Amino acid sequence: MLDERAEEIKLPDKIYFRIGEVSEFTGIKPYVLRYWESEFQEITPIRRKSQRLYDRETIHTIIKIKQMLYEQNFTIAGAKKKLREEMNKKRVSTKVNELLHEILNELKSIRAGLE
């Protein structure tokens, strides 16, 4: 559900966005974004020439955090825990998919050997 709503914001066709742009897109002040960087390990902008550059995935994570904190009334600790749980589920899901893909390839090679 959070992912669907995070996708509603249409971002320009760029790879990286400055903190001011992210602030505009998300409605979150730059000083709050900088604070969230210290609280959430999932927010890690690239720093170039003293500029913070955020990628699309990080912006969507910021939107999730905003929804959790402002709409769903999570505490910062609760939002951190929820994000960690989501990341762990995503990692497990990815590993399961990789394992299933390996099994499928193995079965295909066994089948090919039988023909």
LOLO-311202 format. One line per 2 residues: number of its first residue (from 1); their letters; for each residue x, y, z of N, C-alpha, C, CB. Coordinates in Angstrom, 1 decimal, m for minus. Glycine has a CB too. Layout:
BEGIN
NUM = a = X/Y/Z/X/Y/Z/X/Y/Z/X/Y/Z ~ ...
This chain:
BEGIN
1 = ml = 0.8/m1.2/0.0/0.0/0.0/0.0/0.9/1.3/0.0/m0.9/0.0/1.2 ~ 1.9/1.3/0.8/2.8/2.4/0.9/3.5/2.7/m0.5/3.8/2.3/2.0
3 = de = 3.9/1.6/m1.1/4.6/1.7/m2.4/3.7/2.3/m3.4/5.1/0.3/m2.9 ~ 2.5/1.9/m3.5/1.5/2.4/m4.5/1.4/4.0/m4.3/0.2/1.8/m4.4
5 = ra = 1.2/4.4/m3.1/1.1/5.9/m2.9/2.3/6.6/m3.1/0.6/6.1/m1.5 ~ 3.5/6.0/m2.9/4.8/6.6/m3.1/5.0/6.9/m4.6/5.9/5.8/m2.5
7 = ee = 4.4/6.0/m5.4/4.6/6.1/m6.9/3.8/7.2/m7.5/4.2/4.8/m7.5 ~ 2.8/7.8/m6.7/2.0/8.9/m7.2/2.7/10.1/m7.6/0.9/9.2/m6.2
9 = ik = 3.8/10.4/m7.0/4.6/11.6/m7.3/5.4/11.3/m8.6/5.6/12.0/m6.2 ~ 5.2/12.2/m9.6/5.9/12.0/m10.9/7.2/12.8/m10.8/5.0/12.4/m12.1
11 = lp = 8.3/12.2/m10.9/9.6/12.8/m10.8/10.1/13.1/m12.2/10.6/12.0/m10.0 ~ 10.8/14.2/m12.4/11.4/14.5/m13.7/12.3/13.4/m14.1/12.1/15.9/m13.7
13 = dk = 12.6/13.4/m15.4/13.5/12.3/m16.0/15.0/12.6/m15.7/13.3/12.1/m17.5 ~ 15.4/12.4/m14.4/16.7/12.7/m14.0/17.2/11.5/m13.1/16.9/14.0/m13.2
15 = iy = 18.4/11.3/m12.9/18.9/10.2/m12.1/19.0/10.7/m10.6/20.3/9.8/m12.6 ~ 19.6/11.9/m10.4/19.7/12.5/m9.1/19.0/13.8/m8.9/21.2/12.6/m8.7
17 = fr = 18.6/14.1/m7.7/17.9/15.3/m7.4/18.6/16.0/m6.1/16.4/15.0/m7.1 ~ 18.6/17.3/m6.2/19.2/18.1/m5.1/18.2/18.1/m3.9/19.6/19.5/m5.5
19 = ig = 18.7/18.5/m2.7/17.8/18.5/m1.6/16.6/19.4/m1.7/18.6/18.8/m0.3 ~ 16.9/20.6/m2.4/15.8/21.5/m2.6/14.7/21.0/m3.4/16.3/22.8/m3.2
21 = ev = 15.1/20.2/m4.5/14.1/19.6/m5.3/13.3/18.5/m4.6/14.8/19.0/m6.6 ~ 14.0/17.7/m3.8/13.4/16.7/m3.0/12.4/17.3/m2.0/14.4/15.8/m2.2
23 = se = 12.8/18.4/m1.4/11.9/19.1/m0.5/10.6/19.6/m1.2/12.7/20.3/0.1 ~ 10.8/20.1/m2.4/9.6/20.5/m3.2/8.7/19.3/m3.5/10.0/21.1/m4.5
25 = ft = 9.3/18.2/m4.0/8.5/17.0/m4.4/7.7/16.4/m3.2/9.4/16.0/m5.0 ~ 8.4/16.4/m2.0/7.8/15.7/m0.9/7.1/16.6/0.1/8.9/15.0/m0.2
27 = gi = 7.4/17.9/0.0/6.8/18.8/1.0/7.4/18.7/2.4/5.3/18.4/1.2 ~ 8.7/18.2/2.4/9.4/18.1/3.6/10.6/19.1/3.6/10.0/16.7/3.9
29 = kp = 10.7/19.9/4.6/11.8/21.0/4.7/13.2/20.3/4.6/11.6/21.8/5.9 ~ 14.1/21.0/4.0/15.5/20.5/3.9/16.1/20.1/5.3/16.4/21.4/3.2
31 = yv = 15.8/20.9/6.3/16.4/20.6/7.6/15.8/19.3/8.2/16.2/21.7/8.6 ~ 14.6/19.0/7.8/14.0/17.7/8.3/14.6/16.6/7.5/12.4/17.8/8.1
33 = lr = 14.8/16.8/6.2/15.5/15.7/5.4/16.9/15.4/6.0/15.6/16.1/4.0 ~ 17.6/16.5/6.3/19.0/16.3/6.9/18.9/15.5/8.2/19.7/17.6/7.1
35 = yw = 17.9/15.9/9.0/17.7/15.2/10.3/17.4/13.7/10.1/16.6/15.8/11.2 ~ 16.5/13.4/9.1/16.1/12.0/8.8/17.3/11.2/8.4/15.0/12.0/7.8
37 = es = 18.2/11.9/7.7/19.5/11.2/7.3/20.2/10.6/8.5/20.4/12.1/6.5 ~ 20.2/11.3/9.6/20.8/10.8/10.8/20.0/9.8/11.5/21.1/12.0/11.7
39 = ef = 18.7/9.7/11.3/17.9/8.8/11.9/17.6/7.5/11.2/16.6/9.4/12.3 ~ 17.5/7.6/9.8/17.2/6.5/9.0/18.3/6.1/8.1/15.9/6.8/8.1
41 = qe = 18.9/4.9/8.3/20.0/4.4/7.5/19.6/4.2/6.0/20.6/3.1/8.0 ~ 18.3/4.2/5.7/17.9/4.0/4.3/18.0/5.3/3.5/16.4/3.5/4.3
43 = it = 18.2/6.4/4.2/18.3/7.7/3.5/19.8/8.0/3.5/17.5/8.8/4.2 ~ 20.4/7.8/2.3/21.9/8.0/2.2/22.1/8.7/0.8/22.7/6.7/2.3
45 = pi = 22.0/10.0/0.8/22.3/10.7/m0.4/23.7/10.7/m0.8/21.8/12.2/m0.3 ~ 24.0/10.9/m2.0/25.4/11.0/m2.5/25.8/12.4/m2.3/25.5/10.6/m4.0
47 = rr = 27.0/12.6/m1.8/27.5/14.0/m1.6/28.6/14.3/m2.6/28.1/14.1/m0.1 ~ 28.3/15.3/m3.4/29.2/15.8/m4.4/29.4/17.3/m4.3/28.8/15.4/m5.8
49 = ks = 30.6/17.8/m4.1/30.8/19.2/m4.0/29.9/19.9/m2.9/30.7/19.9/m5.3 ~ 29.8/19.3/m1.8/29.0/19.7/m0.7/27.5/19.8/m1.0/29.4/21.1/m0.2
51 = qr = 27.1/19.1/m2.0/25.6/19.0/m2.4/25.1/17.6/m2.0/25.4/19.3/m3.9 ~ 23.9/17.5/m1.6/23.3/16.2/m1.3/22.5/15.8/m2.6/22.4/16.2/m0.1
53 = ly = 22.7/14.6/m3.1/22.0/14.2/m4.3/21.3/12.9/m4.0/23.0/14.0/m5.5 ~ 20.0/12.9/m4.2/19.1/11.8/m3.9/18.7/11.1/m5.1/17.9/12.3/m3.1
55 = dr = 18.6/9.7/m5.1/18.1/9.0/m6.2/16.6/8.7/m6.0/18.9/7.6/m6.4 ~ 16.0/8.1/m7.0/14.6/7.9/m7.0/14.1/7.0/m5.9/14.1/7.3/m8.3
57 = et = 14.9/5.9/m5.7/14.6/5.0/m4.6/14.6/5.7/m3.2/15.5/3.8/m4.6 ~ 15.6/6.5/m3.0/15.6/7.2/m1.7/14.5/8.2/m1.6/17.0/8.0/m1.6
59 = ih = 14.1/8.8/m2.6/12.9/9.7/m2.6/11.7/9.0/m2.2/12.7/10.5/m3.9 ~ 11.5/7.8/m2.8/10.3/7.0/m2.5/10.4/6.5/m1.0/10.2/5.8/m3.4
61 = ti = 11.5/6.2/m0.5/11.7/5.9/0.9/11.3/7.1/1.8/13.2/5.4/1.2 ~ 11.7/8.2/1.4/11.4/9.5/2.1/9.9/9.6/2.2/12.1/10.7/1.5
63 = ik = 9.2/9.4/1.1/7.8/9.5/1.0/7.1/8.5/1.9/7.2/9.3/m0.4 ~ 7.6/7.2/2.0/7.1/6.2/2.9/7.3/6.7/4.3/7.9/4.9/2.7
65 = ik = 8.4/7.2/4.7/8.7/7.7/6.0/7.7/8.8/6.4/10.2/8.1/6.2 ~ 7.5/9.7/5.5/6.6/10.8/5.7/5.2/10.3/6.0/6.6/11.8/4.5
67 = qm = 4.8/9.3/5.2/3.4/8.7/5.4/3.3/8.1/6.7/3.1/7.8/4.3 ~ 4.4/7.3/7.1/4.3/6.6/8.4/4.3/7.6/9.5/5.6/5.7/8.5
69 = ly = 5.1/8.7/9.5/5.2/9.6/10.6/4.0/10.5/10.6/6.5/10.4/10.5 ~ 3.6/11.1/9.5/2.6/12.1/9.5/1.1/11.6/9.3/2.9/13.1/8.4
71 = eq = 1.0/10.5/8.6/m0.4/10.1/8.3/m0.8/8.9/9.2/m0.5/9.6/6.9 ~ 0.2/8.0/9.5/m0.1/6.8/10.3/0.3/6.9/11.7/0.6/5.6/9.6
73 = nf = 0.9/8.1/12.1/1.3/8.4/13.4/2.3/7.4/14.1/0.0/8.5/14.3 ~ 3.2/7.0/13.3/4.3/6.1/13.8/5.3/7.1/14.5/5.0/5.4/12.6
75 = ti = 6.0/6.5/15.5/7.1/7.3/16.1/8.3/7.0/15.2/7.4/6.8/17.6 ~ 9.4/7.8/15.4/10.5/7.5/14.6/11.0/6.1/14.8/11.7/8.6/14.9
77 = ag = 11.1/5.7/16.0/11.5/4.3/16.3/10.6/3.3/15.6/11.5/4.0/17.8 ~ 9.3/3.5/15.6/8.3/2.6/15.0/8.5/2.6/13.4/6.9/3.0/15.3
79 = ak = 8.8/3.8/12.9/9.0/3.9/11.4/10.3/3.1/11.0/9.1/5.3/11.0 ~ 11.3/3.3/11.9/12.6/2.6/11.6/12.4/1.1/11.6/13.7/3.0/12.7
81 = kk = 11.7/0.6/12.6/11.4/m0.8/12.7/10.6/m1.3/11.5/10.6/m1.1/14.0 ~ 9.6/m0.6/11.1/8.7/m1.0/10.0/9.6/m1.0/8.7/7.6/0.0/9.8
83 = lr = 10.4/0.0/8.5/11.3/0.0/7.3/12.3/m1.2/7.3/12.1/1.3/7.2 ~ 12.8/m1.5/8.5/13.7/m2.6/8.6/13.0/m3.9/8.2/14.3/m2.7/10.0
85 = ee = 11.8/m4.1/8.7/11.0/m5.3/8.4/10.7/m5.4/6.9/9.7/m5.2/9.2 ~ 10.3/m4.3/6.3/10.1/m4.3/4.9/11.3/m4.6/4.1/9.6/m2.9/4.4
87 = mn = 12.5/m4.1/4.5/13.7/m4.4/3.8/14.1/m5.8/3.9/14.9/m3.5/4.3 ~ 13.9/m6.4/5.1/14.2/m7.8/5.4/13.3/m8.7/4.5/14.0/m8.2/6.8
89 = kk = 12.0/m8.3/4.4/11.0/m9.1/3.6/11.5/m9.0/2.1/9.6/m8.6/3.8 ~ 11.9/m7.9/1.7/12.3/m7.7/0.3/13.6/m8.5/0.0/12.6/m6.2/0.0
91 = rv = 14.5/m8.5/1.0/15.7/m9.3/0.8/15.4/m10.8/0.8/16.7/m9.1/2.0 ~ 14.5/m11.3/1.7/14.1/m12.7/1.7/13.4/m13.1/0.4/13.2/m13.0/2.9
93 = st = 12.6/m12.2/0.0/11.8/m12.4/m1.3/12.8/m12.5/m2.5/10.8/m11.3/m1.5 ~ 13.8/m11.7/m2.5/14.8/m11.7/m3.6/15.6/m13.0/m3.5/15.7/m10.5/m3.4
95 = kv = 16.0/m13.4/m2.3/16.7/m14.6/m2.2/15.9/m15.8/m2.6/17.2/m14.8/m0.8 ~ 14.6/m15.9/m2.2/13.8/m17.0/m2.6/13.6/m17.0/m4.1/12.4/m16.8/m1.9
97 = ne = 13.4/m15.8/m4.8/13.3/m15.8/m6.2/14.6/m16.3/m6.9/13.0/m14.3/m6.7 ~ 15.7/m15.9/m6.4/17.0/m16.4/m6.9/17.1/m17.9/m6.8/18.2/m15.7/m6.2
99 = ll = 16.7/m18.4/m5.7/16.8/m19.8/m5.4/15.9/m20.6/m6.4/16.5/m20.2/m4.0 ~ 14.6/m20.1/m6.5/13.7/m20.7/m7.4/14.2/m20.7/m8.9/12.3/m20.0/m7.3
101 = he = 14.8/m19.6/m9.3/15.4/m19.5/m10.6/16.5/m20.5/m10.8/16.0/m18.0/m10.8 ~ 17.4/m20.7/m9.8/18.4/m21.7/m9.9/17.8/m23.1/m10.0/19.3/m21.6/m8.6
103 = il = 16.8/m23.4/m9.2/16.1/m24.7/m9.3/15.5/m24.9/m10.6/15.0/m24.8/m8.2 ~ 14.9/m23.9/m11.2/14.3/m24.0/m12.5/15.3/m24.3/m13.6/13.5/m22.7/m12.9
105 = ne = 16.4/m23.6/m13.5/17.5/m23.8/m14.5/18.1/m25.3/m14.3/18.6/m22.8/m14.3 ~ 18.2/m25.7/m13.1/18.7/m27.1/m12.9/17.7/m28.1/m13.4/18.9/m27.3/m11.3
107 = lk = 16.4/m27.9/m13.2/15.4/m28.8/m13.7/15.4/m28.8/m15.3/14.0/m28.4/m13.2 ~ 15.6/m27.6/m15.9/15.7/m27.5/m17.3/16.9/m28.3/m17.9/15.8/m26.1/m17.8
109 = si = 18.0/m28.2/m17.2/19.2/m28.9/m17.6/19.0/m30.4/m17.5/20.5/m28.4/m16.9 ~ 18.4/m30.9/m16.4/18.1/m32.3/m16.2/17.2/m32.8/m17.3/17.5/m32.5/m14.8
111 = ra = 16.2/m32.0/m17.6/15.2/m32.4/m18.6/15.9/m32.5/m20.0/14.0/m31.3/m18.7 ~ 16.8/m31.5/m20.3/17.5/m31.5/m21.5/18.4/m32.8/m21.6/18.3/m30.2/m21.7
113 = gl = 19.0/m33.2/m20.5/19.8/m34.3/m20.4/19.0/m35.6/m20.7/20.5/m34.4/m19.1 ~ 17.8/m35.6/m20.3/16.9/m36.8/m20.5/16.4/m37.0/m21.9/15.7/m36.8/m19.5
115 = e = 16.4/m35.9/m22.7/15.8/m35.9/m24.0/16.7/m36.5/m25.0/15.4/m34.6/m24.5
